[in-house]
C-alpha cells in the first residue's frame, strides 16, 4: 500500500561547477532580483549589509549593479573587495549565497547597458548623473538551497508529510564553484 520505501535515501545534495553552477546562479537570481550585498570592512572590523537590485547576470556568472560613487558601499569595496551576496527567491526555496570580489568602474557603455528608469530614484540626474558607478561582482564560490520539483510539488509534499508523519523532503542543496 505504501509506495514510499522508508529505507530509500533521497538525493538531496548536488554540488555544481563551471557552467552548471552559473546556470543555477542565474536561475535563482532571476527568481529574486535583489539581494543583500555584504561588504567586509576594516573601518570597524564588521560586515555591512544592504539590499541591492541586480541589474544583470551575465553568461560567465558575473553580477552587475549600479551604485553611487560616494556611497559607503563603494568606500568599503575600495578598502576590501571581498563581498558576499545573499538571495532569497521565496519563503521556502530559491536561497543562494555567493562569495567573490567586487570591481568598481565608471564605464559609460556599461552604465548605459545596465540603466533602468527605476534606478532614477537613486540618481536624480538620470543616466547622465555623474555619481553613477558600476559594480561587477565576480563569484568564485557559493551555496544554494532549492527544491527539486518546483514550489507547487514541494508544497504538496510538505502537506502530505504533515498529514502522514512521513518525511517527503523535496529539497536539494550544494556548493557552487564558478
Protein Blocks (a to p, Z undefined) as FASTA:
>chain_A
ZZcdfkbccdfbdcdehjlmmmmmmmmmmmnopacdddddfklopacddddddfbdcfko
pacddddfkbmklmmmmmomcdcddddfbfkgoiacddddddddfbfklmmmmpcfklmm
mmmnljmlmkbccdddddfbdcddddfkojklmmmmmmmmmmnopacdfbdcddddZZ
